[in-house]
Amino acid sequence: MTMNVTLGLLAASAVLLVWSIWQVNRPRDLSRPRLILDWHYVMFPAILACGLLALHAIKLAQSY
């Protein structure tokens, strides 16, 4: 993967991570059911993706 693709995927996974953290901390409104009941299942893969893509970006930057 090139650096542009890596940074694009890193940005997308960071947005997903921030959004899932916001969803977990948001108070639950019982009149409007959530589409995803437990956002921790979205947060964990987003954390992994951010970490792996950050490491990949660092390795790509070192190779230049």
ChimeraX attribute file (.defattr): number of C-alpha atoms within 10 A of each C-alpha:
attribute: neighborCount
match mode: 1-to-1
recipient: residues
	/A:1	8
	/A:2	9
	/A:3	14
	/A:4	10
	/A:5	12
	/A:6	17
	/A:7	15
	/A:8	12
	/A:9	16
	/A:10	21
	/A:11	15
	/A:12	14
	/A:13	21
	/A:14	17
	/A:15	14
	/A:16	18
	/A:17	23
	/A:18	14
	/A:19	14
	/A:20	20
	/A:21	15
	/A:22	12
	/A:23	18
	/A:24	15
	/A:25	9
	/A:26	9
	/A:27	8
	/A:28	11
	/A:29	8
	/A:30	7
	/A:31	6
	/A:32	7
	/A:33	9
	/A:34	12
	/A:35	7
	/A:36	10
	/A:37	10
	/A:38	12
	/A:39	18
	/A:40	15
	/A:41	11
	/A:42	15
	/A:43	20
	/A:44	13
	/A:45	14
	/A:46	21
	/A:47	16
	/A:48	13
	/A:49	18
	/A:50	21
	/A:51	15
	/A:52	14
	/A:53	20
	/A:54	17
	/A:55	12
	/A:56	18
	/A:57	20
	/A:58	12
	/A:59	12
	/A:60	14
	/A:61	10
	/A:62	8
	/A:63	7
	/A:64	5
